[in-house]
Amino acid sequence: MCGIVCYVGRRQAKPILLDGLKQLEYRGYDSAGLAVADGQSVAYHRALGKIVELERKIGDIEINGTTGIAHTRWATHGEPSERNAHPHRDMDENVYVIHNGIIENFHILKRKLEKKGVRFRSETDTEVLAHLIAQNFEEDLEEAVRRTMGQVEGTFGLAVIHRKVPGRIVVARRGSPLILGLSKDGHFAASDVSAMVRHTNEVVHLQDNELATLTVEDFSISTAQAKHIERSIETVEWRAEDAELNGFPHFMLKEIFEQPETVENAMRGRLEPGEGVPKLGGIVPVWESLKECRHIVIVACGTSYYAGCVGMYVFEKLTEVDVEVELASEFRYRKLNFPANTFIIALSQSGETADTLAAIREAKRKGARLLGIVNVVGSSIARETEAGVYNHAGPEIGVASTKIFTSQLTILTLLALLLGRHQNLSLTEGVEAIRALQELPGQIRSVLAQANHIEAIAQKYYSANNWLFLGRKFNYPIAMEGALKLKEVSYIHAEGYAAGEMKHGPIALINPEMPTVALAPLDDMYEKMVSNIQEIKSRRGPVIAIATEGDERIKEMVDDVIEIPATLDYLNPILAVIPCQLLAYYCASFLNRDIDKPRNLAKSVTVE
């Protein structure tokens, strides 16, 4: 959601901060601002709207200084406006603060501060931090931040500079990610590696209730209780060019076309073809318990939730394990009763999703074991789970997740296959599964080769106000994910349904102006899907079928067909979702939407 980037070093801060903000644009935001200190004064600028508006505002202004903080805001407290944009400052204009998260007791703190004569300039909770730090400041900025942490309730990733403390930035986190970046030219802090990967690939992850002080030469980490912490340096595997468009008009399209590589990366070094057994080194610490497990709960949000729903069907197919899938935002509000040796699998692209983090923490209190499937090394979920598997998919910049979804499906399949081979799945079935998995990257390329055909279909239907996506069994969650993608990037209303539920209500919506995307590969649900398609056609509804290559029968009954290669039934979703992604992308393109940064959405939802 909101984005933080900070720099203290030997170079001018302004261009570094602006570039870092641009790398954070994908997270979703409504305003931006920065504060740069030169040792005497602080240049302070904010703007409503895109970062380009901030650039226009300060483009001709000479801003000197090698210490600065910058922020993109996604409104929580107070409407999107320049006065609510970050940074916020105290009354004497000494303290400048940027903040991700929510201060839950800010109303109480604000009233106390107002009684002391403090005048507030904004409607935000963040401004409370600036005034508290100013009141707690007694020459030591780190100690002032530490005292303030003890006064506030809620979540935060924050960064502070003080006009009278040159060359120093203090950052702190509780429940909202912050990463330190180390380079020979200075030190960075950011809410996301992408903001600083152009300058360094050496990072240190802050943990909850920790502070860090950054200077040109050094950095130090301590706890909220002032205990010094030594933390090892990690190397980021992403490259700066991974976050470039590389000739594509949008990151979403680039990332759709990266899926042959990202699915391959999810399997790289993890397959033992002769034995029909995947090799997942990340779960070794819990393997002895996991292979005896008979109950798994997958928790996730949004697109990751739909990946979990597919995963449930795959586990049921390949293992003897009972699997549930829960929306993380609802999970911890239920009365939880786990059988012995229950494992929770947390799915999250960022590894920082607030609801998913809260869910695994609640599950841990109830005695469950924790696994994580995340893309970001060193993220909160990666640290708070006992074991897990990384996607190794590189940065996903588009807000609407595409390549991480298929990567998650691949890893869930590997995990189910591994468990299945230690239960009742035969060597023959295991070898067959791995052979089919190895064919996926090439099969994905064959689907992507139909991009022009899919674009033509999108052009035919993009003006429709309502769409329906239908699937059964493994492809039911793909119907929901396809509808979500269309909603996210094109703003067209769409619904994903289990096709068998058509007669229980949705069939009333069918008319010649409402296209239906029917997921109908040749599997054991094919005849059922054919019946559902015929029900729609008899009511003059247009149908786009996603069907297996060579299926001539379905071509005779639908309006348009997108073909996917034949594979095992439980791998069909990995291929079937790609036409859904492309349909959403091209519809959004024809409607001139802001595809990589859809309105009101954020890439990493770090508040509940």
N, C-alpha and C positions, 0 to 999 in steps of 0.2 A: 504494500500500500504506500504510505508515505516513504520518501527516500532521504537518506542522509549521506553527505559526502563532506569530508574535512581534510585539510592539508596544512602541515606546518613544515617548512623546509627552506631550501636555498633559492627556489624559483618563485616567480610571481604567482600568487594563488588564484587570481581571477580566472585566467584561461583554464587552469586545471579544474577548478570548481565547476565552471560552466560545462566543460566537457563531461565531467562526472555526472552532472545533472542530466545531460542528454542520454547518457548510458542507463539512467534510471527511469527514463520516460515510460518504459513499458509497464512499470508497476501501477500506473494509474494515479492521476493527481489533478488538482484544479488550480493551483497557484505555486509560485516558486519564489525563492529569495536567497540572498547571501549576505554575509558580513565578513569584511576583510580588515585586519588590523595591521598597521604599519609601525607600531611601537609608540605612537603618539595619539592617534585617533582611530576610529573605526568607521569605514565606509559601509553603509547599510542601505540595501535596496531590495524591494519586493515588487511583485507584479501578479495580477490576476491572469489566469489562463496558462497557455503553453509557455515553455521555456523561451521560445522565440520572442515572446512579449518582454520577458526580462532582458533578453539580449538587446532588443530595440531600445529599451529604457536606459541601459548603461553602456551601449556600444561606443558612444563618443566620449564617455566619461573616463578620465584617467584614474584608475584605481590601483594604487601601489600597495604592496604589502605581501608578505610571505606566510601569513597565518590567516586561515579563513574557514568558515563553516557555511554550508549551503544545504538547501532543503526543497523537496517537492511535497506539497501538502495534499492530502485526501481528506476532505472535510468530515469531522465528527462533531466537534463542538463549535457552533457558529457557522454561518453560511460561507460559501466560497467568496472571498473578497480580499482586497489588498491588505486591509487592516487586520484580517485574521490570518494572513500568510505568515510564515516563519522567515527569519528569526524573530523572536520576541525579546524585549529588553526591559530593564528596570527603569524606574523613574529618573535616575541620575544618568542613564545611558552609559553605564559601565559594563553591565552584564548582558550578554547576547546568547540566547538559547535556541536550539532546534530540538525537536522532540517527535518521536514516533510512539504511538501507544495512547493510553487513556488514563488520566489521573482521576480515580474514582471519587476521591474526597475533595475535589477542587472547589465545590460550592462552599463547604465548611471553611477551607483554607482562605478562599477569596473573601468571605465575610470577615474573618479575623484580620486579614490584611487591610481591608477597607476601614475597619475600626481604628487601625493604626495610621490612617491617613493616606494609604496607598491608592492611587488613581489608576484604574485599568483602561487600557486603550482598545482592547479587543474582547471578543466573546469566548475566547479559547480557554481550555484548561492549561495549555502550555505556559501562558503568561504568568500563572501562579509560580511556576518554577523560577522564572527570572527574578521575581520579587523576593522569593524565599532565599535564593542563593545570594542575592544582594544583602539581605538582612543577616545571613549567616557568615558573610565574608569578613575575615580578619587577617588579611595579608596572604592566607593560604587558600587558593581556589579549590584544590582537591578536597580539603577539609570542609569547605563550604558546601560543596556538592554532596559530600558524604553525610553531613548533617541534614541536608534537604531530603536525601533518600530516606532517612528515618522518619520524616514527617509526612511523606506522601504514600498513598495507597493506590494500587493499580499497576499498570505496565508502562515501561518506558525503555526506549533507547534514546539517549540524549547526548548532546555535545554542547560545550560551553566555552566561550572565550571572555576575557575580562580586559577592558581597556588599560588597566593599570598593571596587568600581568602579561607583558609582551612575550611572544614566541612560545606560547603554551596553550594547549587545548586539553580539556578534561572531558572524558566521555564516560558514560555509565549505562548499564543495561539491567533490566528486570523484565523478562518475558518478551522482549522485542530485540531482534538480532542486531549485533554490532560486531564488526570485524576490523582488526587493525591491519594495515599494510605497511611493509617495511621496505625502504629503498635507500640508496646512497645519497639521494637528493633530499631526503626528508621522510616524514611519516604521514600515513593516511589513516582515516577511519571512515567506514561506510556501512550502510545497512545491507549492502550486496556487493559481492566481489566484482561484478561487472563495472562498478563505478571507478575502480582503480586498477583493473587488470592491464590497462595500457601502460601503466607505470611500474607495476611490480606483480610478481606471482608468489611472493613470500608473505604469508598471512598468519595472524594469531587470532583465534576466536575468543571473544569475551564470553564468560558464563554469567548466569543470573547473579545479581547482587554483587557485581564486580565493577570497579572503576579502573580507568587507565589514564595516565597523564602522558601526553605526547609533546616532545620538543624536537628541534632540528636533529639533534644528535642521538636521542635516546627515547625509550618508553619504559613505563613501569606499570604493573598491574597490582591492585590490592583489593581486598574485600571490603564490604560495608563496615566491617569491624576493624579496619586499618591493618589487616594482616597482609604482608607482602606475598605475592604469588609468582612463581616461576612457571612459565608456560612454553611449551615447545613450539617451534616455528613449523608451519605446514607449507607445502608447495602446491599451488593451484594448478590443475591440469588443463584449465581452459587457456586459450590463446586470445589475444585481442581481436584477431580476424574472425574468430568464432561468433563475435557479436556484430559483424558487418553484414550488409545485405548481399554483397558479392553478386551484383547484377540482378537480383530479384526485386520486384517492386515493393514487396512487403515481407516482413519477417515470417508472417504466418505461412505464406507460400513457400518460402525458403525452407522452413522447418518441416512442412509437409513433404517436400522433396528430399529432405535429409533422412527420412525414415528407413530406407534400405540400410544406411550406415548405422543409425542408432539402434535398430533392432539387432543388427550384427554385433554392435558393441555390447549390447545386453547379454549376448551369448558368448562373446569372445573369451576363450580360455576356460569356459564353464561347461563344455560338453565332452563326454567320453563315449563316442559313437559305438565302439565295440561292446561296451558294457550296457549301453542304453541307460546310463545314469548321469545326470548333471553333476557338476562339481561346484559347490558354492562355499568358498572359503569363509565368507562373512558370517555363516551360521554355525561354524565349528564350535564356538563357545557354548552353544545350547543344544548341539545336535543330539546328544544322548537323551535329553528330555523330549526334544521335538519329535524324534522318530517314534516315541511312545504316545505322543499326543493324539487325542481323539476329539478335541474341540478347539476350533479356531474362530476368532472374531476379527473380521477386517473392519477397520474404522478409517474413514476418509471423508472428504468434502468435494462437491462439484464433480468435475471430470474424473478425479481419482476415485470417487465413490462408484461411478459407473464401471471403472476398471475393476474395482473390488467385486461388483456384481457379476461380471464375467468370470472373475477368479473363483467365485463360489461354485458356479457350474463346472468349471474345470477341475476343482478339487473333488467335487462329487463324482466326476467321471473317472478320475485317476486314482483316488485314494479311498480309504475307509473313514475319513475324518468328517465330522459334522462341522459345517461352516455357516456362520452368520455374517451378514454385512450390515453395518450400522453407519448412519450419518453421524459423524463425530460431534456435530452441534447438538444432537439430541441424546447421544450416548450417556453422558455423565449425569443426566437428569432422570435416568431410569433407575429402578431398583435392580442392581446388578447381582447376579448369583451365578458364579462361575464354577463349573465342575473342576475337580483337581487337575492340575497340569494343563490349564487353558492357556493358549497363546493368543496374544493380540498382535495383529499385523497392522501397522500404521503406514498408510500410503500418502505421500506428499511430495510434490515436485520440489518445493523450496526447502522442505524440512523444518519450516517455521510456522506452518499454519496453526493459528492460535487455538481453534476448536479441536484440532487433532492432538496438539500438545496437551490440552486440558483433559482430553479423553484418555490418553495413555497414562497420565499422572493419576487419574481416578482409578483406572484399571490396576495400576501398580499397588495402590492402597488396598485394593480388594484381593491382592495376592496373585494376579495374573502375570504371566511371563510376557516379555515385550520384544517384538521384532520390528524393524523399520525397513521400508523400501523408499529411498529418497535419491534425489539427483545431486544434492549439494553436500559435498564432503565437509564434515565438521559442523553441520547444522544442528539445531537443538534436538530434533527427533533422532538424528544419528547418534548424538551423545547420550540421550536419555533412554534409548532402547538398549537391551543387552547385546543384541547382534542384529545383523541385517544384510541387505544387498544394495549396492549403489547402482544407479542406472548407467552412469558414465556416458551420458547423452550430450554433454556440452550445454552451454546456456540456452535456455528457451526464452526468447525475448517477447514473442507475441503473447498477448494476454490470454488468448484462447489456446489452451494446451492441445497440442497435436502429437508431436514426436514423443513426449513423455508418456502419453496415454498408451501408445503401442509398445513402448519400452516397458511400462508397468505390466501390460498383458503378457509380454514375453517372460518377464521375471517371475510373475505369478505362476505361469505354466511350468517354468523350470523347477520352482519350489514344489508344486504339486507332483510333478513327475518324479522328483527325488524322493518324496515321501511315499509315492505309490510304488516305486521300485523296492522299497524296504517293507512293503506290505504285500499286496496280492498281484501287483502288475508284473507280467511275465517279461523275460528278456526280449522276446519277439516284439512285444508291444512297446517296450522301452526303445529298442533300436528303431522301430518304425516312427516313433515320436521324434527322436533326434534327427532322423533323416528328413522328416517333414519340417522341422524347425530350421534346419540348415538351408532348405529351399526357400524360406520366406523372403530373404532380401531380394532375390531375383524375381520372385512373384510380385513383390511390392513394386519393383521397377516396371513390370508389365502393366500394373494398374495405373501407375503414374504416366505411362505412355499414352493413356487415353485422356489426358488432361484436356486436350482441345475438344474432344467429344463431350466431356462432362461440362466444359464451359458452354458449349452450344445448348445443352439441356438446361443449364442455369439461365441462359438468356431467354429461353422459351417460357420459363416459369417465374422469374424473379419478381414480377409485378404482383404475384398472388399474395394476398394478405395473411393467409393461413395455410400451414402445411401439416401433414400427418406423417409420422414415421412408425412403421410397424415391423415387429420382429418376434421371433419365438425362441425360447430356450437360450442357447448361447448368444443369439443375436437380439434378444429382447433388450439387454442393456445398451446395445449399439443403437437401437432405435431411440432410446432416451438420450444417448450422447449425440447422435446426429441432430436431434431436435434442439439440444442445448447449443451446439455449435452454430446452428442457423440463427437462433435467438441472439446469441452473444455478439456476433459480428455483423449481422445484417439488420437486426431489430425486427425481423419478421416473426410473427407469432407462430410457434410450432409446438406440437405435442408428440411425445414418444410413448407408444403404447405396446403392451403385449397384444399380439394380433388376435388372440382368442377372446379378448375383451371387447372387440369391435361391436358385437351384438348387444353389449350391455351399456350402450350409451353413445360412444363416439360415432357410430354409423349414422346418427342423426345429422351430423355435420357434413356428410359427403355431398358434394355438388360439383358441377363442371368447372368451377373456379378454384377448387381446393386440391392441389396435387398431393398424392401419397407416395412416399418412398417405401417400397416393400423389400425387406431383406429376405431373399428367397434362394439361398444356395441349395445345392442338391445334398440334403442331409435327411435325417429321420423326421424332420418337421416339414419337409417340402410339400407334401400333399395337403397338409393343413394350411400352409401359406397360400397355395394355389386356390383353395376354397375361399380364403379371405380376399384374395385379389379379385376373384369372380364376383364376390359380393359388392365390392367397390365399383367394378366396371358395370355391373347391372344398374347402378345408380348414376352412371355417366361421370364417375370420378376419374380424372387422369392418374395414371400409375407409372412411376419410374421404378423399375425392378433392378435390384442389385443381385445378379444371378451368376451361377457357375458357367464358365466358358463352355460353349457348345450346346447349351440348353435351348434347343429350337422350340420346344413346346411353349416356354414362357413368352417368347418373342411374339407369338400369335395372339396373346391375350392382353398385353400391356402396351402403353404408348411409347415408352423408351426403356432401353436396357443398358446397364453398365455391367460389364463382365469382370469377374474375378477368377483367378485360376483355382482349380480343384485342389483341396487339401483336406486334412483331417477335420472333422466337424468342429472340434474345440479350438482349432486355429483359424477358422473362418472369420471370427470377429476382427482379427488383426488386419485382414485384407479388406473386409467389408466396410470398416470405418473410414478408409481412405477416400472412397467416392463421396461419403457424407461430408468429410472435411472439405473436399474440393467444391462440392455444391455450395456449401456455406460460404466459402471464400469467394467464388465467382458471383454469387448473388449479391454479396456485400460490395464487390467491386462494381457491378453494374449500377448499384444504388449509391455509389460514391461515399461509402461509409469510411470512417477512420478505423481501418481493419485491425491494425496492431494495438490500438488504444481505444477500445470501445467505450462509449459513454458509461459513466457510473461504475465501471469495473476496475478492479485492481488485480495485478498478477499474483501477489503474495498477500493473503489476507491475514494480517498479524494482530488484528483485534477481534474480539468476539462480537 
